[in-house]
């Protein structure tokens, strides 16, 4: 034992270093692990604190609005970043430009470059009541026409080269002239004095002459039709286009309904013209026209309730608010169908739209145009309606045509097989441009946001 202690004392440094070699590595590992955990914890706490500060103080939600009905809006919530901000700004500007371009084209398509009010300065209303009533009366004369000035509807039908068959007396005069010429060629006298064979020949010539008169007139026109097709509407459910200037006093609100009627008829007639125009831009003649005849045009009524008493009128705005007197307008009402409910209960069409819609973007109105058309060209006719404006065919009823009965009345349709087509049309009118011309009372009833009165003087 004393020997070991002696050796230990004499080799103390070796012993100490051996102990250190054995003890220090595990001790260092344990110590460093504890120190590393402490440092890591402090760093994590510091980073967490800073992250919470950033998230709480400056977090931005980036969005891209949808530009189509089936597209979902894109959203991103994150801390601000200059690159991300610039990217989203560029994309939003790009989308906004696309939206504005589409809106501009839609308005131009719906309004048309040549779409003007019949009497400039009348709409949306005038500050001088007396002058307004005078201008409304003037507009009524434009619509009805008089001995000096034809109706504006005459101009619409003339623009599509429409006209009526010759009057029976004109046809008879031409046939008689041909009859007399035929007798003169046979030596004059009475037809009864001629041999039976010659009598039969002359009769056949007269039939051919009558048919030739009908065909010649058909070759002068693109379609049979006149403003007479607009008359005879049912006043309870359909808009009445008057033949004579109506009696009594009428306000700018009623005049605006007349204007809407005119625009709708204008679109329908332009669709007929488009159907009857060749690829070279030439209008066809009736014998080869897809649309042979315009039988009638009927528009759903935009009803104006009876005028209330003065107290009620004053509470509703009276004449102080441009747009006419009386109760607010109701929306265009569909014609009641057999077995259907009241006209006011408008059922949506297959498009999902209804005249009762309050969508904040457009107004819906329906009408019917009845045509005699070539059966193999009906698709072309329907396509022309949709190409002319925001008009959709929502119904069609086809019937046979007694072409011989029509021929006796002077309607010559040519060799095509024809059908009678009653086409129901749904038309949409954008609030974006209507707001410039719609009277105040109509704007209120139709929920149209109007420009400020100071900047809106109407076209």
Secondary structure, 3 states (H helix, E strand, C coil): CHHHHHHHHHCHHHHHHHHHHHHHHHHHHHHHHHHHHHHHHHHHHHHHHHHHHHHHHCEEEEEECCCCCCCCCEEEEEECCHHHHHHHHHHHHHHHHHHHHHHHHHHHHHHCCCCCCCCCCCCCCCCCHHHHHHHHHHHHHHHHCCCCCCCHHHHHHHHCCEECCCCHHHHHHHHHHHHHHHHHHCCCCCHHHCCHHHHHHHHHHHHHHHHHHHHHHHHHCCEECCHHHHCCCCCCCECCCCCCCCCCCCCHHHHHHHHHHHHHHHHHHHHHHHHCECCCCCECCHHHCCEEEEEEEEEEEEEECCCCCHHHHHHCCHHHCCCCCCCCEEEEECCCCCCCCCCCCCCCCCCCCCCCCCCCCEEEEEEEEEEEEEHHHHHHHHHHHHHHCCEEEEEEEEEECCHHHHHHCCCCCCCCCEEEEEEEEEEEEEHHHHCCCCCHHHHHHCCCCCCCCCCCCCC
